[in-house]
Amino acid sequence: MKKYGLIIATAVLFSITSNAQDNAKTVFEFTLEDCIGYALDKNYSRQSLILSEESNQVSYQQSKDSRLPSVNASVSENFTNSKDDSSMGGSASISANMTLYQGGYINNTIEQSRLQMEQATHKTTQYENELKINILQAFLSVLGNDELLKFQYSVAEASEEQLKQGEELFKAGNMIESDYLLLDAQYASDRNNIVDTEITRDNNILTLKNLLSMDPENELRIIHPDTSIIENIIALPSKQEVTERSLNYLPDMKISQYNVDIAGVSVDLARADYYPTISLGASIGTGHTDFSKFGTQLSDRLNEQVGVTVSIPIFNKNRTKSNVTKSRIALQQAELDQKQTELTIRQNITQEYQNVVSAYNKYNVTDIKQKAYQKTFDAYRVQFNVGSITAVDLLQQQNNYISSLNDYIQSKYNFILLRKVLDVYMGEDITI
């Protein structure tokens, strides 16, 4: 019995240990820079774009290999049987064919593949910029909610003290029941605000995990930056500098230019069908028609052949003409898209720049406002504790303080987001 008991205990302990290991969560402690670095390495969409780059590299190499000749070999042996006779024959040959001229089709195909390969890298950069902005937004939302929670806990503690003070005054007959109930309702509301903010913060962390392609079961802890961050990012280049740097860096402009170049090559590819195709062919082979000759064909039946073929297009129902016309129209569309892309970037940069200036001004105003309301609220709390004001007066000032505090935190992190988005546009490293 002791033996079986020891076996059962060991099995239970092993099961508990295994379950504990299975349920163990990986804990990540990340700064903003860590989040961006992790995402650039692990994000599934970015990995897919990297694979697209590799596929384009293979296509480019394949287009260059089209200059090489194609070589084929064939071997056959046949046995024929009939009433009158039976025979055995066979052949073997090696042939090669190479295109010498095709109206520039091969060269233009290679050039088009090269442009598409290089464009793919800029599309990856374009996605990386979008990814950085999304991570920045989610990360700052977490920071904002964490900062708001600190104040909400402080406000809830004050509400709890006010409620206890009101309860004593109510029991002593120095406060009417309606005022006491207002204090109770305010305390419940403050606690509910904490729960709502915690849920919002957790959802923002989940969004951040998704951007990082991180298992949602893992724990992600945000490392908070220095609280003096605002002072470190106020410096803003001129609008003209921001615009020019963005136009030089943003992959959107480069992608649109590649679209123009690719469309231009497509015109040349379509025109190639107007020109003749010249190809060089060569072969060497042998064969036998009698089994008795098998083995001697290399010495007495070997044949070689070399030839040049010229294929001249004469009329293909105007298909080439239509393709050239359509490719020229596509080129004009690509050129218009390029102009529109530049115009859109300039307009967006101008708007974003103005939004940054406005956001910074709003941040300053809300900072002054929340500090003023905090002092007013503190003064009213003292007056309430000595019984010189009613609960209605106190709660009105408390709600004013909470509202101004929410505006301050929102404007603070909105300014940081907008300012850092400009850094993304200019190709700067994103740090906080």
Disulfide bonds with the S-S distance in Angstrom:
none
